[in-house]
């Protein structure tokens, strides 16, 4: 009888896993939305895309309480101050890192990306990484804050 109970318990845990992941991601989506005022444009159990202003979008990848990431994309070469603001608000909502620390790391990473196309700055147990690329459709600036599990 005990093996059957263990199998049933395992089955219940496996069946509940997507719901737990979705609930966790739902919480993160809600936090990002409250912090930024961005509108959810697309969502799934472990991902969301937000419209965050002119030429700006956010993406959220949910990978558990300490391994999620949020990114901001700007269709252009020189993002406005509003880009940094919305990115820092979203990053703070996901990581809890102080906004001034995230803003400094973002500016450093963006400056590095302008010079070398890609740059990463470590900040309080996370990585802020930015990239700049020229595409046929025009320049694109991307930044993300990625939690480092166990950091």
N, CA, C and O atoms as a GROMACS GRO file, in nm:
protein
  604
    1UNK      N    1   0.081  -0.119   0.000
    1UNK     CA    2   0.000   0.000   0.000
    1UNK      C    3   0.086   0.127   0.000
    1UNK      O    4   0.053   0.223  -0.069
    2UNK      N    5   0.196   0.128   0.076
    2UNK     CA    6   0.283   0.245   0.084
    2UNK      C    7   0.338   0.285  -0.054
    2UNK      O    8   0.339   0.404  -0.085
    3UNK      N    9   0.383   0.190  -0.140
    3UNK     CA   10   0.430   0.231  -0.272
    3UNK      C   11   0.319   0.298  -0.354
    3UNK      O   12   0.345   0.391  -0.431
    4UNK      N   13   0.196   0.251  -0.338
    4UNK     CA   14   0.086   0.310  -0.412
    4UNK      C   15   0.062   0.455  -0.365
    4UNK      O   16   0.035   0.542  -0.447
    5UNK      N   17   0.073   0.480  -0.235
    5UNK     CA   18   0.056   0.616  -0.183
    5UNK      C   19   0.166   0.707  -0.235
    5UNK      O   20   0.141   0.822  -0.271
    6UNK      N   21   0.290   0.655  -0.238
    6UNK     CA   22   0.401   0.735  -0.291
    6UNK      C   23   0.378   0.770  -0.437
    6UNK      O   24   0.403   0.883  -0.480
    7UNK      N   25   0.330   0.673  -0.515
    7UNK     CA   26   0.304   0.697  -0.657
    7UNK      C   27   0.193   0.801  -0.673
    7UNK      O   28   0.202   0.889  -0.759
    8UNK      N   29   0.089   0.791  -0.592
    8UNK     CA   30  -0.020   0.887  -0.597
    8UNK      C   31   0.029   1.027  -0.558
    8UNK      O   32  -0.007   1.125  -0.622
    9UNK      N   33   0.111   1.036  -0.454
    9UNK     CA   34   0.166   1.165  -0.411
    9UNK      C   35   0.252   1.225  -0.521
    9UNK      O   36   0.244   1.345  -0.548
   10UNK      N   37   0.334   1.142  -0.586
   10UNK     CA   38   0.418   1.189  -0.695
   10UNK      C   39   0.332   1.239  -0.811
   10UNK      O   40   0.360   1.343  -0.871
   11UNK      N   41   0.227   1.165  -0.843
   11UNK     CA   42   0.138   1.204  -0.951
   11UNK      C   43   0.071   1.339  -0.919
   11UNK      O   44   0.058   1.423  -1.007
   12UNK      N   45   0.028   1.358  -0.795
   12UNK     CA   46  -0.035   1.485  -0.756
   12UNK      C   47   0.064   1.601  -0.766
   12UNK      O   48   0.028   1.710  -0.811
   13UNK      N   49   0.186   1.578  -0.723
   13UNK     CA   50   0.288   1.683  -0.732
   13UNK      C   51   0.315   1.718  -0.877
   13UNK      O   52   0.322   1.836  -0.912
   14UNK      N   53   0.330   1.618  -0.961
   14UNK     CA   54   0.355   1.643  -1.103
   14UNK      C   55   0.237   1.714  -1.169
   14UNK      O   56   0.256   1.804  -1.251
   15UNK      N   57   0.117   1.674  -1.134
   15UNK     CA   58  -0.002   1.736  -1.192
   15UNK      C   59  -0.016   1.881  -1.146
   15UNK      O   60  -0.066   1.965  -1.220
   16UNK      N   61   0.027   1.910  -1.024
   16UNK     CA   62   0.014   2.045  -0.970
   16UNK      C   63   0.127   2.136  -1.016
   16UNK      O   64   0.113   2.258  -1.007
   17UNK      N   65   0.238   2.083  -1.063
   17UNK     CA   66   0.354   2.164  -1.100
   17UNK      C   67   0.322   2.276  -1.198
   17UNK      O   68   0.361   2.389  -1.171
   18UNK      N   69   0.253   2.251  -1.310
   18UNK     CA   70   0.224   2.362  -1.400
   18UNK      C   71   0.140   2.470  -1.333
   18UNK      O   72   0.162   2.589  -1.357
   19UNK      N   73   0.047   2.432  -1.251
   19UNK     CA   74  -0.035   2.530  -1.182
   19UNK      C   75   0.050   2.613  -1.087
   19UNK      O   76   0.031   2.734  -1.077
   20UNK      N   77   0.143   2.549  -1.017
   20UNK     CA   78   0.231   2.624  -0.927
   20UNK      C   79   0.318   2.719  -1.007
   20UNK      O   80   0.337   2.834  -0.966
   21UNK      N   81   0.372   2.673  -1.119
   21UNK     CA   82   0.457   2.759  -1.202
   21UNK      C   83   0.375   2.875  -1.254
   21UNK      O   84   0.422   2.989  -1.254
   22UNK      N   85   0.253   2.848  -1.300
   22UNK     CA   86   0.168   2.953  -1.354
   22UNK      C   87   0.132   3.053  -1.245
   22UNK      O   88   0.133   3.174  -1.268
   23UNK      N   89   0.101   3.003  -1.125
   23UNK     CA   90   0.066   3.092  -1.016
   23UNK      C   91   0.185   3.182  -0.981
   23UNK      O   92   0.167   3.302  -0.960
   24UNK      N   93   0.304   3.125  -0.975
   24UNK     CA   94   0.423   3.203  -0.948
   24UNK      C   95   0.446   3.307  -1.057
   24UNK      O   96   0.478   3.422  -1.027
   25UNK      N   97   0.430   3.269  -1.182
   25UNK     CA   98   0.448   3.362  -1.292
   25UNK      C   99   0.338   3.467  -1.291
   25UNK      O  100   0.363   3.584  -1.321
   26UNK      N  101   0.218   3.427  -1.257
   26UNK     CA  102   0.108   3.523  -1.246
   26UNK      C  103   0.142   3.630  -1.144
   26UNK      O  104   0.116   3.748  -1.167
   27UNK      N  105   0.200   3.590  -1.031
   27UNK     CA  106   0.241   3.687  -0.930
   27UNK      C  107   0.346   3.784  -0.985
   27UNK      O  108   0.338   3.904  -0.962
   28UNK      N  109   0.445   3.729  -1.058
   28UNK     CA  110   0.550   3.814  -1.116
   28UNK      C  111   0.492   3.908  -1.222
   28UNK      O  112   0.530   4.025  -1.228
   29UNK      N  113   0.403   3.857  -1.303
   29UNK     CA  114   0.338   3.940  -1.405
   29UNK      C  115   0.264   4.055  -1.338
   29UNK      O  116   0.274   4.170  -1.381
   30UNK      N  117   0.189   4.022  -1.234
   30UNK     CA  118   0.115   4.126  -1.162
   30UNK      C  119   0.209   4.230  -1.102
   30UNK      O  120   0.180   4.350  -1.106
   31UNK      N  121   0.321   4.184  -1.045
   31UNK     CA  122   0.418   4.279  -0.986
   31UNK      C  123   0.475   4.373  -1.091
   31UNK      O  124   0.485   4.494  -1.069
   32UNK      N  125   0.514   4.316  -1.207
   32UNK     CA  126   0.570   4.398  -1.314
   32UNK      C  127   0.465   4.497  -1.364
   32UNK      O  128   0.495   4.614  -1.386
   33UNK      N  129   0.344   4.450  -1.381
   33UNK     CA  130   0.237   4.537  -1.430
   33UNK      C  131   0.210   4.651  -1.332
   33UNK      O  132   0.195   4.766  -1.373
   34UNK      N  133   0.202   4.620  -1.202
   34UNK     CA  134   0.180   4.725  -1.102
   34UNK      C  135   0.295   4.824  -1.097
   34UNK      O  136   0.274   4.945  -1.086
   35UNK      N  137   0.418   4.774  -1.106
   35UNK     CA  138   0.537   4.860  -1.094
   35UNK      C  139   0.555   4.951  -1.214
   35UNK      O  140   0.603   5.064  -1.199
   36UNK      N  141   0.517   4.904  -1.332
   36UNK     CA  142   0.547   4.979  -1.455
   36UNK      C  143   0.426   5.044  -1.521
   36UNK      O  144   0.440   5.140  -1.596
   37UNK      N  145   0.308   4.992  -1.493
   37UNK     CA  146   0.189   5.038  -1.563
   37UNK      C  147   0.180   4.985  -1.705
   37UNK      O  148   0.092   5.026  -1.781
   38UNK      N  149   0.271   4.895  -1.743
   38UNK     CA  150   0.273   4.838  -1.878
   38UNK      C  151   0.155   4.742  -1.897
   38UNK      O  152   0.112   4.675  -1.802
   39UNK      N  153   0.104   4.736  -2.019
   39UNK     CA  154  -0.009   4.650  -2.052
   39UNK      C  155   0.041   4.513  -2.098
   39UNK      O  156   0.131   4.505  -2.182
   40UNK      N  157  -0.017   4.407  -2.044
   40UNK     CA  158   0.018   4.271  -2.086
   40UNK      C  159  -0.034   4.251  -2.228
   40UNK      O  160  -0.153   4.265  -2.255
   41UNK      N  161   0.057   4.216  -2.319
   41UNK     CA  162   0.021   4.194  -2.459
   41UNK      C  163   0.013   4.046  -2.492
   41UNK      O  164  -0.059   4.006  -2.584
   42UNK      N  165   0.087   3.965  -2.416
   42UNK     CA  166   0.092   3.821  -2.441
   42UNK      C  167   0.135   3.755  -2.311
   42UNK      O  168   0.217   3.809  -2.238
   43UNK      N  169   0.079   3.637  -2.283
   43UNK     CA  170   0.120   3.566  -2.163
   43UNK      C  171   0.101   3.417  -2.180
   43UNK      O  172   0.014   3.371  -2.254
   44UNK      N  173   0.186   3.341  -2.108
   44UNK     CA  174   0.172   3.196  -2.101
   44UNK      C  175   0.208   3.157  -1.957
   44UNK      O  176   0.221   3.243  -1.870
   45UNK      N  177   0.223   3.029  -1.934
   45UNK     CA  178   0.251   2.983  -1.798
   45UNK      C  179   0.386   3.032  -1.745
   45UNK      O  180   0.402   3.044  -1.624
   46UNK      N  181   0.482   3.059  -1.834
   46UNK     CA  182   0.615   3.098  -1.786
   46UNK      C  183   0.674   3.218  -1.860
   46UNK      O  184   0.796   3.239  -1.858
   47UNK      N  185   0.589   3.298  -1.925
   47UNK     CA  186   0.638   3.410  -2.005
   47UNK      C  187   0.529   3.517  -2.016
   47UNK      O  188   0.410   3.486  -2.016
   48UNK      N  189   0.573   3.642  -2.026
   48UNK     CA  190   0.479   3.751  -2.056
   48UNK      C  191   0.552   3.857  -2.136
   48UNK      O  192   0.672   3.881  -2.118
   49UNK      N  193   0.478   3.921  -2.226
   49UNK     CA  194   0.528   4.036  -2.300
   49UNK      C  195   0.436   4.152  -2.271
   49UNK      O  196   0.313   4.138  -2.270
   50UNK      N  197   0.496   4.269  -2.246
   50UNK     CA  198   0.420   4.388  -2.211
   50UNK      C  199   0.450   4.498  -2.312
   50UNK      O  200   0.562   4.509  -2.362
   51UNK      N  201   0.350   4.580  -2.342
   51UNK     CA  202   0.370   4.703  -2.417
   51UNK      C  203   0.398   4.809  -2.312
   51UNK      O  204   0.319   4.831  -2.221
   52UNK      N  205   0.514   4.876  -2.326
   52UNK     CA  206   0.558   4.966  -2.220
   52UNK      C  207   0.582   5.109  -2.267
   52UNK      O  208   0.652   5.185  -2.200
   53UNK      N  209   0.525   5.146  -2.378
   53UNK     CA  210   0.542   5.283  -2.426
   53UNK      C  211   0.586   5.284  -2.570
   53UNK      O  212   0.602   5.179  -2.633
   54UNK      N  213   0.606   5.404  -2.623
   54UNK     CA  214   0.647   5.415  -2.763
   54UNK      C  215   0.776   5.338  -2.791
   54UNK      O  216   0.879   5.364  -2.728
   55UNK      N  217   0.769   5.247  -2.884
   55UNK     CA  218   0.884   5.168  -2.930
   55UNK      C  219   0.948   5.083  -2.821
   55UNK      O  220   1.061   5.037  -2.837
   56UNK      N  221   0.878   5.062  -2.709
   56UNK     CA  222   0.935   4.990  -2.595
   56UNK      C  223   0.846   4.874  -2.554
   56UNK      O  224   0.724   4.890  -2.542
   57UNK      N  225   0.907   4.759  -2.531
   57UNK     CA  226   0.833   4.645  -2.477
   57UNK      C  227   0.916   4.580  -2.368
   57UNK      O  228   1.038   4.597  -2.361
   58UNK      N  229   0.849   4.506  -2.283
   58UNK     CA  230   0.914   4.429  -2.177
   58UNK      C  231   0.883   4.282  -2.200
   58UNK      O  232   0.776   4.248  -2.252
   59UNK      N  233   0.975   4.195  -2.161
   59UNK     CA  234   0.949   4.052  -2.160
   59UNK      C  235   0.987   3.999  -2.023
   59UNK      O  236   1.086   4.042  -1.964
   60UNK      N  237   0.909   3.906  -1.975
   60UNK     CA  238   0.931   3.842  -1.846
   60UNK      C  239   0.940   3.693  -1.868
   60UNK      O  240   0.849   3.632  -1.925
   61UNK      N  241   1.048   3.635  -1.821
   61UNK     CA  242   1.065   3.491  -1.826
   61UNK      C  243   1.063   3.440  -1.683
   61UNK      O  244   1.147   3.478  -1.602
   62UNK      N  245   0.967   3.355  -1.652
   62UNK     CA  246   0.951   3.305  -1.516
   62UNK      C  247   1.020   3.170  -1.503
   62UNK      O  248   0.991   3.076  -1.576
   63UNK      N  249   1.113   3.163  -1.408
   63UNK     CA  250   1.185   3.038  -1.387
   63UNK      C  251   1.199   3.010  -1.238
   63UNK      O  252   1.303   2.961  -1.193
   64UNK      N  253   1.098   3.041  -1.162
   64UNK     CA  254   1.102   3.017  -1.019
   64UNK      C  255   1.135   3.144  -0.943
   64UNK      O  256   1.166   3.248  -1.001
   65UNK      N  257   1.127   3.133  -0.813
   65UNK     CA  258   1.139   3.249  -0.726
   65UNK      C  259   1.272   3.322  -0.738
   65UNK      O  260   1.277   3.444  -0.719
   66UNK      N  261   1.380   3.251  -0.769
   66UNK     CA  262   1.509   3.321  -0.772
   66UNK      C  263   1.584   3.303  -0.904
   66UNK      O  264   1.706   3.315  -0.908
   67UNK      N  265   1.512   3.276  -1.013
   67UNK     CA  266   1.581   3.258  -1.140
   67UNK      C  267   1.504   3.321  -1.256
   67UNK      O  268   1.526   3.285  -1.372
   68UNK      N  269   1.417   3.414  -1.227
   68UNK     CA  270   1.341   3.479  -1.333
   68UNK      C  271   1.421   3.595  -1.390
   68UNK      O  272   1.520   3.639  -1.331
   69UNK      N  273   1.377   3.644  -1.506
   69UNK     CA  274   1.445   3.757  -1.567
   69UNK      C  275   1.343   3.846  -1.636
   69UNK      O  276   1.234   3.802  -1.674
   70UNK      N  277   1.381   3.972  -1.651
   70UNK     CA  278   1.297   4.066  -1.722
   70UNK      C  279   1.385   4.145  -1.817
   70UNK      O  280   1.497   4.184  -1.782
   71UNK      N  281   1.335   4.166  -1.937
   71UNK     CA  282   1.411   4.239  -2.037
   71UNK      C  283   1.329   4.353  -2.094
   71UNK      O  284   1.206   4.351  -2.090
   72UNK      N  285   1.399   4.452  -2.146
   72UNK     CA  286   1.334   4.566  -2.211
   72UNK      C  287   1.395   4.583  -2.349
   72UNK      O  288   1.517   4.577  -2.365
   73UNK      N  289   1.310   4.606  -2.447
   73UNK     CA  290   1.354   4.624  -2.584
   73UNK      C  291   1.309   4.762  -2.630
   73UNK      O  292   1.195   4.802  -2.608
   74UNK      N  293   1.401   4.833  -2.694
   74UNK     CA  294   1.368   4.965  -2.750
   74UNK      C  295   1.405   4.965  -2.897
   74UNK      O  296   1.520   4.937  -2.933
   75UNK      N  297   1.309   4.996  -2.982
   75UNK     CA  298   1.334   5.003  -3.125
   75UNK      C  299   1.393   5.139  -3.157
   75UNK      O  300   1.323   5.233  -3.195
   76UNK      N  301   1.525   5.148  -3.142
   76UNK     CA  302   1.596   5.272  -3.168
   76UNK      C  303   1.736   5.265  -3.110
   76UNK      O  304   1.770   5.171  -3.039
   77UNK      N  305   1.815   5.366  -3.140
   77UNK     CA  306   1.955   5.365  -3.098
   77UNK      C  307   1.977   5.425  -2.960
   77UNK      O  308   2.056   5.374  -2.882
   78UNK      N  309   1.907   5.533  -2.931
   78UNK     CA  310   1.926   5.602  -2.804
   78UNK      C  311   1.795   5.602  -2.727
   78UNK      O  312   1.708   5.686  -2.751
   79UNK      N  313   1.779   5.507  -2.633
   79UNK     CA  314   1.653   5.500  -2.558
   79UNK      C  315   1.631   5.627  -2.475
   79UNK      O  316   1.727   5.685  -2.423
   80UNK      N  317   1.506   5.669  -2.462
   80UNK     CA  318   1.476   5.783  -2.378
   80UNK      C  319   1.486   5.746  -2.230
   80UNK      O  320   1.497   5.629  -2.196
   81UNK      N  321   1.484   5.845  -2.144
   81UNK     CA  322   1.489   5.822  -1.999
   81UNK      C  323   1.377   5.729  -1.954
   81UNK      O  324   1.395   5.652  -1.860
   82UNK      N  325   1.263   5.736  -2.021
   82UNK     CA  326   1.150   5.650  -1.984
   82UNK      C  327   1.184   5.501  -1.998
   82UNK      O  328   1.132   5.418  -1.924
   83UNK      N  329   1.272   5.469  -2.092
   83UNK     CA  330   1.316   5.330  -2.110
   83UNK      C  331   1.387   5.281  -1.983
   83UNK      O  332   1.354   5.175  -1.930
   84UNK      N  333   1.484   5.359  -1.936
   84UNK     CA  334   1.555   5.321  -1.814
   84UNK      C  335   1.459   5.310  -1.697
   84UNK      O  336   1.467   5.216  -1.618
   85UNK      N  337   1.367   5.404  -1.687
   85UNK     CA  338   1.272   5.405  -1.575
   85UNK      C  339   1.188   5.278  -1.574
   85UNK      O  340   1.178   5.212  -1.470
   86UNK      N  341   1.128   5.243  -1.687
   86UNK     CA  342   1.042   5.125  -1.691
   86UNK      C  343   1.124   4.997  -1.669
   86UNK      O  344   1.077   4.904  -1.604
   87UNK      N  345   1.245   4.993  -1.725
   87UNK     CA  346   1.329   4.875  -1.706
   87UNK      C  347   1.368   4.859  -1.559
   87UNK      O  348   1.363   4.749  -1.505
   88UNK      N  349   1.407   4.968  -1.496
   88UNK     CA  350   1.446   4.963  -1.354
   88UNK      C  351   1.326   4.925  -1.267
   88UNK      O  352   1.341   4.847  -1.173
   89UNK      N  353   1.210   4.979  -1.296
   89UNK     CA  354   1.090   4.944  -1.219
   89UNK      C  355   1.060   4.795  -1.231
   89UNK      O  356   1.030   4.728  -1.132
   90UNK      N  357   1.067   4.742  -1.353
   90UNK     CA  358   1.041   4.599  -1.375
   90UNK      C  359   1.148   4.514  -1.308
   90UNK      O  360   1.116   4.413  -1.244
   91UNK      N  361   1.274   4.553  -1.321
   91UNK     CA  362   1.383   4.479  -1.259
   91UNK      C  363   1.372   4.476  -1.108
   91UNK      O  364   1.395   4.372  -1.045
   92UNK      N  365   1.336   4.588  -1.049
   92UNK     CA  366   1.318   4.596  -0.904
   92UNK      C  367   1.202   4.506  -0.861
   92UNK      O  368   1.211   4.437  -0.759
   93UNK      N  369   1.092   4.505  -0.938
   93UNK     CA  370   0.976   4.422  -0.905
   93UNK      C  371   1.012   4.274  -0.904
   93UNK      O  372   0.958   4.198  -0.824
   94UNK      N  373   1.104   4.232  -0.991
   94UNK     CA  374   1.142   4.091  -1.002
   94UNK      C  375   1.252   4.054  -0.902
   94UNK      O  376   1.246   3.948  -0.840
   95UNK      N  377   1.352   4.142  -0.887
   95UNK     CA  378   1.470   4.105  -0.807
   95UNK      C  379   1.472   4.164  -0.667
   95UNK      O  380   1.536   4.108  -0.577
   96UNK      N  381   1.404   4.277  -0.647
   96UNK     CA  382   1.411   4.345  -0.519
   96UNK      C  383   1.536   4.430  -0.505
   96UNK      O  384   1.557   4.492  -0.400
   97UNK      N  385   1.620   4.435  -0.608
   97UNK     CA  386   1.743   4.515  -0.603
   97UNK      C  387   1.704   4.663  -0.604
   97UNK      O  388   1.612   4.703  -0.674
   98UNK      N  389   1.775   4.741  -0.525
   98UNK     CA  390   1.745   4.884  -0.513
   98UNK      C  391   1.746   4.951  -0.650
   98UNK      O  392   1.838   4.928  -0.730
   99UNK      N  393   1.646   5.033  -0.678
   99UNK     CA  394   1.637   5.098  -0.810
   99UNK      C  395   1.762   5.177  -0.848
   99UNK      O  396   1.802   5.174  -0.965
  100UNK      N  397   1.824   5.248  -0.754
  100UNK     CA  398   1.943   5.326  -0.790
  100UNK      C  399   2.058   5.236  -0.831
  100UNK      O  400   2.135   5.272  -0.921
  101UNK      N  401   2.071   5.120  -0.768
  101UNK     CA  402   2.176   5.023  -0.807
  101UNK      C  403   2.148   4.967  -0.946
  101UNK      O  404   2.239   4.954  -1.028
  102UNK      N  405   2.021   4.935  -0.973
  102UNK     CA  406   1.985   4.884  -1.106
  102UNK      C  407   2.005   4.990  -1.213
  102UNK      O  408   2.053   4.960  -1.323
  103UNK      N  409   1.969   5.115  -1.183
  103UNK     CA  410   1.985   5.223  -1.280
  103UNK      C  411   2.133   5.242  -1.316
  103UNK      O  412   2.168   5.257  -1.433
  104UNK      N  413   2.220   5.242  -1.214
  104UNK     CA  414   2.364   5.257  -1.240
  104UNK      C  415   2.417   5.142  -1.324
  104UNK      O  416   2.492   5.163  -1.420
  105UNK      N  417   2.379   5.020  -1.288
  105UNK     CA  418   2.426   4.902  -1.364
  105UNK      C  419   2.374   4.906  -1.507
  105UNK      O  420   2.446   4.870  -1.601
  106UNK      N  421   2.249   4.949  -1.525
  106UNK     CA  422   2.191   4.957  -1.659
  106UNK      C  423   2.265   5.058  -1.744
  106UNK      O  424   2.296   5.032  -1.861
  107UNK      N  425   2.294   5.173  -1.688
  107UNK     CA  426   2.366   5.276  -1.765
  107UNK      C  427   2.505   5.227  -1.804
  107UNK      O  428   2.550   5.248  -1.916
  108UNK      N  429   2.573   5.162  -1.709
  108UNK     CA  430   2.707   5.108  -1.741
  108UNK      C  431   2.699   5.003  -1.851
  108UNK      O  432   2.778   5.005  -1.945
  109UNK      N  433   2.603   4.912  -1.839
  109UNK     CA  434   2.588   4.805  -1.939
  109UNK      C  435   2.549   4.863  -2.076
  109UNK      O  436   2.598   4.817  -2.178
  110UNK      N  437   2.462   4.963  -2.077
  110UNK     CA  438   2.424   5.024  -2.205
  110UNK      C  439   2.540   5.097  -2.270
  110UNK      O  440   2.559   5.088  -2.391
  111UNK      N  441   2.617   5.169  -2.190
  111UNK     CA  442   2.734   5.238  -2.244
  111UNK      C  443   2.833   5.138  -2.302
  111UNK      O  444   2.889   5.160  -2.410
  112UNK      N  445   2.854   5.027  -2.231
  112UNK     CA  446   2.943   4.922  -2.282
  112UNK      C  447   2.890   4.860  -2.409
  112UNK      O  448   2.967   4.829  -2.500
  113UNK      N  449   2.760   4.842  -2.417
  113UNK     CA  450   2.699   4.783  -2.537
  113UNK      C  451   2.709   4.877  -2.656
  113UNK      O  452   2.725   4.831  -2.770
  114UNK      N  453   2.701   5.007  -2.632
  114UNK     CA  454   2.715   5.103  -2.741
  114UNK      C  455   2.856   5.092  -2.801
  114UNK      O  456   2.873   5.106  -2.922
  115UNK      N  457   2.955   5.067  -2.716
  115UNK     CA  458   3.094   5.059  -2.762
  115UNK      C  459   3.128   4.921  -2.820
  115UNK      O  460   3.200   4.912  -2.919
  116UNK      N  461   3.076   4.813  -2.759
  116UNK     CA  462   3.117   4.678  -2.798
  116UNK      C  463   3.002   4.587  -2.842
  116UNK      O  464   3.025   4.468  -2.864
  117UNK      N  465   2.882   4.639  -2.856
  117UNK     CA  466   2.763   4.564  -2.894
  117UNK      C  467   2.701   4.485  -2.782
  117UNK      O  468   2.581   4.457  -2.787
  118UNK      N  469   2.776   4.446  -2.678
  118UNK     CA  470   2.722   4.367  -2.568
  118UNK      C  471   2.802   4.396  -2.442
  118UNK      O  472   2.924   4.411  -2.448
  119UNK      N  473   2.733   4.404  -2.328
  119UNK     CA  474   2.802   4.430  -2.202
  119UNK      C  475   2.720   4.372  -2.087
  119UNK      O  476   2.597   4.374  -2.090
  120UNK      N  477   2.789   4.322  -1.986
  120UNK     CA  478   2.724   4.266  -1.867
  120UNK      C  479   2.786   4.326  -1.742
  120UNK      O  480   2.908   4.336  -1.731
  121UNK      N  481   2.700   4.364  -1.648
  121UNK     CA  482   2.743   4.419  -1.519
  121UNK      C  483   2.680   4.335  -1.409
  121UNK      O  484   2.559   4.309  -1.413
  122UNK      N  485   2.758   4.293  -1.312
  122UNK     CA  486   2.707   4.221  -1.195
  122UNK      C  487   2.656   4.322  -1.093
  122UNK      O  488   2.720   4.425  -1.069
  123UNK      N  489   2.539   4.293  -1.034
  123UNK     CA  490   2.483   4.382  -0.933
  123UNK      C  491   2.398   4.302  -0.835
  123UNK      O  492   2.296   4.244  -0.873
  124UNK      N  493   2.440   4.298  -0.710
  124UNK     CA  494   2.361   4.241  -0.601
  124UNK      C  495   2.299   4.104  -0.633
  124UNK      O  496   2.179   4.085  -0.612
  125UNK      N  497   2.377   4.011  -0.683
  125UNK     CA  498   2.328   3.876  -0.709
  125UNK      C  499   2.254   3.860  -0.840
  125UNK      O  500   2.185   3.760  -0.861
  126UNK      N  501   2.268   3.957  -0.928
  126UNK     CA  502   2.203   3.948  -1.059
  126UNK      C  503   2.300   4.002  -1.164
  126UNK      O  504   2.403   4.061  -1.132
  127UNK      N  505   2.263   3.979  -1.288
  127UNK     CA  506   2.340   4.033  -1.400
  127UNK      C  507   2.251   4.127  -1.480
  127UNK      O  508   2.137   4.092  -1.514
  128UNK      N  509   2.302   4.244  -1.509
  128UNK     CA  510   2.235   4.333  -1.603
  128UNK      C  511   2.316   4.323  -1.730
  128UNK      O  512   2.436   4.352  -1.732
  129UNK      N  513   2.251   4.282  -1.836
  129UNK     CA  514   2.319   4.267  -1.964
  129UNK      C  515   2.244   4.348  -2.069
  129UNK      O  516   2.122   4.347  -2.075
  130UNK      N  517   2.320   4.420  -2.150
  130UNK     CA  518   2.262   4.501  -2.257
  130UNK      C  519   2.330   4.468  -2.388
  130UNK      O  520   2.448   4.430  -2.392
  131UNK      N  521   2.256   4.483  -2.494
  131UNK     CA  522   2.309   4.460  -2.629
  131UNK      C  523   2.252   4.567  -2.721
  131UNK      O  524   2.142   4.618  -2.701
  132UNK      N  525   2.330   4.598  -2.822
  132UNK     CA  526   2.287   4.693  -2.924
  132UNK      C  527   2.311   4.628  -3.058
  132UNK      O  528   2.419   4.573  -3.084
  133UNK      N  529   2.211   4.634  -3.144
  133UNK     CA  530   2.228   4.575  -3.277
  133UNK      C  531   2.161   4.661  -3.383
  133UNK      O  532   2.063   4.730  -3.357
  134UNK      N  533   2.215   4.653  -3.500
  134UNK     CA  534   2.155   4.719  -3.616
  134UNK      C  535   2.092   4.609  -3.700
  134UNK      O  536   2.157   4.512  -3.738
  135UNK      N  537   1.965   4.627  -3.729
  135UNK     CA  538   1.892   4.531  -3.810
  135UNK      C  539   1.836   4.604  -3.931
  135UNK      O  540   1.837   4.726  -3.938
  136UNK      N  541   1.786   4.527  -4.026
  136UNK     CA  542   1.724   4.587  -4.143
  136UNK      C  543   1.612   4.683  -4.106
  136UNK      O  544   1.595   4.787  -4.169
  137UNK      N  545   1.536   4.647  -4.003
  137UNK     CA  546   1.424   4.729  -3.960
  137UNK      C  547   1.469   4.850  -3.878
  137UNK      O  548   1.387   4.935  -3.844
  138UNK      N  549   1.598   4.859  -3.847
  138UNK     CA  550   1.651   4.971  -3.769
  138UNK      C  551   1.723   4.922  -3.645
  138UNK      O  552   1.725   4.802  -3.618
  139UNK      N  553   1.784   5.013  -3.571
  139UNK     CA  554   1.860   4.974  -3.451
  139UNK      C  555   1.768   4.922  -3.341
  139UNK      O  556   1.650   4.958  -3.333
  140UNK      N  557   1.824   4.838  -3.257
  140UNK     CA  558   1.750   4.778  -3.146
  140UNK      C  559   1.840   4.777  -3.023
  140UNK      O  560   1.954   4.730  -3.029
  141UNK      N  561   1.789   4.828  -2.913
  141UNK     CA  562   1.859   4.826  -2.785
  141UNK      C  563   1.786   4.730  -2.694
  141UNK      O  564   1.664   4.738  -2.680
  142UNK      N  565   1.860   4.638  -2.631
  142UNK     CA  566   1.801   4.537  -2.544
  142UNK      C  567   1.877   4.535  -2.412
  142UNK      O  568   2.000   4.539  -2.411
  143UNK      N  569   1.806   4.528  -2.301
  143UNK     CA  570   1.868   4.508  -2.170
  143UNK      C  571   1.785   4.406  -2.094
  143UNK      O  572   1.664   4.396  -2.113
  144UNK      N  573   1.852   4.332  -2.007
  144UNK     CA  574   1.782   4.235  -1.922
  144UNK      C  575   1.849   4.231  -1.787
  144UNK      O  576   1.970   4.252  -1.775
  145UNK      N  577   1.770   4.204  -1.685
  145UNK     CA  578   1.825   4.175  -1.553
  145UNK      C  579   1.791   4.029  -1.526
  145UNK      O  580   1.675   3.988  -1.531
  146UNK      N  581   1.894   3.952  -1.498
  146UNK     CA  582   1.883   3.808  -1.485
  146UNK      C  583   1.930   3.769  -1.345
  146UNK      O  584   2.044   3.795  -1.308
  147UNK      N  585   1.841   3.708  -1.270
  147UNK     CA  586   1.879   3.663  -1.137
  147UNK      C  587   1.975   3.546  -1.148
  147UNK      O  588   1.965   3.464  -1.239
  148UNK      N  589   2.068   3.540  -1.055
  148UNK     CA  590   2.160   3.426  -1.050
  148UNK      C  591   2.115   3.337  -0.935
  148UNK      O  592   2.127   3.376  -0.818
  149UNK      N  593   2.064   3.218  -0.965
  149UNK     CA  594   2.015   3.128  -0.860
  149UNK      C  595   2.121   3.104  -0.753
  149UNK      O  596   2.238   3.077  -0.783
  150UNK      N  597   2.077   3.115  -0.631
  150UNK     CA  598   2.167   3.087  -0.519
  150UNK      C  599   2.265   3.200  -0.489
  150UNK      O  600   2.347   3.187  -0.399
  151UNK      N  601   2.258   3.308  -0.563
  151UNK     CA  602   2.350   3.420  -0.538
  151UNK      C  603   2.303   3.504  -0.424
  151UNK      O  604   2.368   3.603  -0.389
   0.00000   0.00000   0.00000
